């Protein structure tokens, strides 16, 4: 009584302080996890005529799907693949009703990966999404490569997919007058030879 219950108050204060510390730690962990979820790690470009871009986090889950041209914007607003593993999201997009009309008559499918943390991780991502594309389209219609954001943006600004853009850049070395429109009408076999893409051998492990 003379100490005004000093010992009990000190114990209660310490227990209260521990509870606060535990709550703060839990909050930090939750916010850290949320930060990781929404932090972009890789982007996957899908160009047919609609140009689409999937943003993927470090957990290999899709954060967002964006259209990168007019047709892409129209397709993207009807598809919700957020939170899905990137390869499953790619399959869902490719078999969607919104994209079906663009895949008629053996359209060229261009898949590109930007980022990925490391070359090995980027190759893994590229391999898995290409396998999904192979399961839906004929092999000769699927082009794929690792690239950088600047090249991808330059290709889209020219109105060409990555393979046609790379083929165009190759042709410009010997024929500065060749136009993007001329390259857009070239047969796929010529594009495949000119683009000189560094592809992954046997991407589906077959």
ABEGO torsion letter per residue (X at the ends): XAAGGAAAAAAAAAAAAAAAAAAAAAAAAAAAAAAAAABBABBBBBBBABBBBBBBBAAGBBABBBBABAAAAAAAAABBABGBBAAAAAAAAAABAAAAAAABGGBBBBBBBBEGGBAAAAAAAAAAAAAAAAAABBAAABBBBBBBAAAAAAAAAAGBBAAAAAAAAAAAAABAABBAAAAAABBAAAAAAAAGBBBBBGAAGX
